[in-house]
Amino acid sequence: MANIKQQIKRNKTNEKRRLRNQSFKSSVKSAIKAVEVAVSAQDKEKAANALSFAHKKLDKGQAKGIFHKNFVARHKSQLTKLVNSL
């Protein structure tokens, strides 16, 4: 356990950020899952809306530094290809 005041503060902020990032990643996974469910149900309109929301979440995650740009590009490409297959 750290006994330096600044390191104690840094540990607290790191924990807060870790929890916030964990929550955000979970919401991104849910958005991706919504696209996959809509595609499996053959609902083109719902899939398009879910795709738009998933793209927004992925871009936001990249802007926040949670995701790497290649991770975001790969997932956006895969989801778009999936929706276009309808």
C-alpha positions, 0 to 999 in steps of 0.5 A, a space after each residue: 500500500 502506498 504511503 505517499 499522498 500523491 500516489 494514494 490520490 492517483 490510486 483512487 483516480 485510477 480505480 474510478 477510471 477503471 470502473 468508468 471504462 469497464 462500464 463503457 466497454 460493457 455498453 459497447 458490447 451491448 450495442 454490438 449485440 443489439 446489431 447482431 440480434 437485429 440481423 439474426 431476426 432479419 429486421 433491416 430497419 432495427 439493424 440499421 438503427 442499432 448499427 448507427 448507435 454502435 458506430 457512435 459508441 465505438 467512435 466515442 470509445 476511441 475518442 476517450 482513449 478506451 479503444 485502439 483505432 484499429 479495434 474500432 475500424 475492425 468492429 465497424 467494418 464487421 458490423 456494417 458488412 453484417 447489416 449489408 448482408 440483409 
